[in-house]
Amino acid sequence: MMNKPWLAQYPASVPATIDPDQYSSLIELYEESFDSFANQPFSICMGVKHSYDDINQASKAIAAWLQSQSLAPGSVVALMMPNVPQYLPTMLGILRAGYVCTPVNPLYTGRELRHQLK
């Protein structure tokens, strides 16, 4: 058995294992969380709080905007953002719109970005 010392730090309410087949998609997992925790804080960054519902509504707006851009279903959308609060609703908006999200390192040089996008 593998030694997992981090489990000692888990609160009693956090399971040590998960069932990866519990959800059919990442969006299903998030939608359940949005419903269950709508008014709970999702993130706090530089003193600004965003609730689960804030993230839910922002990701829906991003999905709607993306769908209005006439991209083909299943298109790959590159997401070139640092680790900021806007990252998750943008990523979820891409997925909710029916596209594939591919993160792109914001520190890439122009040459590296061209190679990645090709």
ChimeraX attribute file (.defattr): number of C-alpha atoms within 10 A of each C-alpha:
attribute: neighborCount
match mode: 1-to-1
recipient: residues
	/A:1	3
	/A:2	4
	/A:3	6
	/A:4	8
	/A:5	8
	/A:6	8
	/A:7	13
	/A:8	9
	/A:9	8
	/A:10	11
	/A:11	9
	/A:12	9
	/A:13	6
	/A:14	10
	/A:15	9
	/A:16	12
	/A:17	7
	/A:18	8
	/A:19	6
	/A:20	8
	/A:21	7
	/A:22	9
	/A:23	12
	/A:24	9
	/A:25	11
	/A:26	11
	/A:27	14
	/A:28	13
	/A:29	12
	/A:30	16
	/A:31	14
	/A:32	12
	/A:33	15
	/A:34	20
	/A:35	12
	/A:36	12
	/A:37	14
	/A:38	17
	/A:39	13
	/A:40	14
	/A:41	14
	/A:42	17
	/A:43	14
	/A:44	11
	/A:45	9
	/A:46	5
	/A:47	7
	/A:48	8
	/A:49	13
	/A:50	16
	/A:51	17
	/A:52	21
	/A:53	19
	/A:54	18
	/A:55	24
	/A:56	20
	/A:57	15
	/A:58	18
	/A:59	24
	/A:60	18
	/A:61	16
	/A:62	20
	/A:63	22
	/A:64	15
	/A:65	14
	/A:66	18
	/A:67	18
	/A:68	10
	/A:69	8
	/A:70	8
	/A:71	14
	/A:72	10
	/A:73	11
	/A:74	13
	/A:75	13
	/A:76	16
	/A:77	18
	/A:78	16
	/A:79	16
	/A:80	15
	/A:81	14
	/A:82	13
	/A:83	9
	/A:84	8
	/A:85	16
	/A:86	13
	/A:87	16
	/A:88	15
	/A:89	20
	/A:90	21
	/A:91	21
	/A:92	23
	/A:93	27
	/A:94	28
	/A:95	21
	/A:96	20
	/A:97	22
	/A:98	18
	/A:99	21
	/A:100	16
	/A:101	18
	/A:102	15
	/A:103	14
	/A:104	17
	/A:105	15
	/A:106	12
	/A:107	11
	/A:108	13
	/A:109	10
	/A:110	9
	/A:111	8
	/A:112	12
	/A:113	15
	/A:114	10
	/A:115	10
	/A:116	13
	/A:117	11
	/A:118	5
